[in-house]
Amino acid sequence: MLPALRPQKSAVVDIGSNSVRLVIYEVTGASALPYFNEKVLAGLGRGLPETGKLSPEGVQQALAALRRFRAILKGLEVSEVIAVATAAVREASDGQDFARQAAAELGARLQILSGSDEGRLSALGVQVGFNEAEGIVGDLGGSSLEFHRLGSAVQETAGETHPLGPFSLPIPDDAKPAERRKAIRKALKGSELLRSGGRRLYAVGGSWRAIASVHIELTAYPLGILHGYRMDGQALRYAVREIVSVQRDKDMAQRISSLVGRRYDTLIHAALVLDEAFDMGNFKEVVVSANGLREGVLFDQQGRTLFDSPDWLPGDPLFDGLVAYLRLDTSQYQFGEALYEFVRPVLPKSVSRERLFRAACLAADCGGRYHPDHRADMAFYLILRSPVRCLSHHDRVLLAHAIGARYTHKFRRPKAFARLGRDSDEQVARIMGAAMRLGAVFSGRSAALMKQARLRTTKSKLILEVSPENADMISATVEKRLSQLASFMNLDAQVAIEA
């Protein structure tokens, strides 16, 4: 079913221990694409362990930010505004007073989340951003670290909160790494979730995303997208080692500081917390999530709560995200669905990739308005760097490659991305692209006409079958595209007019 074509604007205001952020989303079915995103690093929780109160300077910066956010929300006529505050506000003796001021400045109700709610909502946000995510979510904020297990029982599973944010652990800023590690281990010692472990630790929070940014920079990783970025134990240890080296290496300090900006002050602490949690949980890899608390808050509203039923969202985040991102209209969506049924017989029988193949067909028209000389390249990068969630980096490259090949059979994946994806992906993308190219030229991108043809294979042939009343649809160009597809499959092409 086609999601609503007119997205709804909804806003989440997140008042954290370090940052105050406004994100306005365009919500389309199960997809929430950021429309406006602004943060202020107010540092509300700075000095909280010593004083028990919020930072006075941070309070003024936060309130100023909220006044600006209110004006933006009014200007954009955003009616749904959900505001939450986390660890620093709930723990400070003056947190309630600040919350009242904040709500008045913002002009919206403000909810102070408990530690368990914060972990649960972060887990919900991660669940929306990945396909069949399993493991443990760790969300590191300015004052606390929340853990929560992912899976079908996420709503019923108890989470954990540990006072491990850089503003809450009573360690001097100039403490040596060994001293800081010792304090971190002590704080994590009682974690039952880490003892139970899992294959993946989903890392949420700006400081942990900054660690991934450092690793991307140091390894010249070509796809500069943080969401879904993976680091195994060896990669994580390398990143942590280089981050800790800034205490003695001025060149590395300057390089990393320019990369992460104001996150630099807390980066060593965040790296050591991630390293210790990874080891104590005996994880195999860290998966970075750009989704977290805010997305969980958004989808927890208005009956959007996850796991109420097997169909917990009104659609699929991947498909609905493509509809929203590409601004698909009804005819384009229907053509994509018909095209998928047409190309299925020539695609690998892979249950895990059926969603990806269908997604490619929904995106098959994305380059139609570009100049013909640049269509393939433009469409490739449009999909490769899209904000759509529920795509691994390998699948993102395969999807983009197939879309590039849909516009020319000569398309080749850029060399920079050769290290991403499976060895067989290039052939799969070429076949998929050629099949979509054939379907588009046969049907004129009409869903009704697309349904009048079908593909089938024998041991030696690729056969395009049409009925007698559609025989005139077989042009020289259609035969050429059929032959190109057949050659990729090492088969002979044949057109069959079936009564």
Secondary structure, DSSP 4 states (H G I P E B T S, - for coil): -PPPSSPEEEEEEEE-SS-EEEEEEEEETTEEEEEEEEEE---TTTTHHHHSS--HHHHHHHHHHHHHHHHHHHHTT--EEEEEE-HHHHHSTTHHHHHHHHHHHHTS-EEE--HHHHHHHHHHHHHHHSTT--SEEEEE-SS-EEEEE-STTTTTS--EEES-STTTS---TT--HHHHHHHHHHHHTT-HHHHH--SEEEEESHHHHHHHHHHHHHTT-S----TT-EEEHHHHHHHHHHHHGGGT-HHHHHHHHHHHGGGHHHHHHHHHHHHHHHHHTT-SEEEE-S--HHHHHHHTSTT--TTSSSS-SSS-HHHHHHHHHHT--HHHHHHHHHHHHHHGGGS---GGGHHHHHHHHHTTTTTTTS-TTTHHHHHHHHHHT----S--HHHHHHHHHHHHHHH-TT----GGGTTSS-TTHHHHHHHHHHHHHHHHHHHTT-HHHHTTEEEEE-SSEEEEEE-GGGGGG--HHHHHHHHHHHHHTT-EEEEEE--
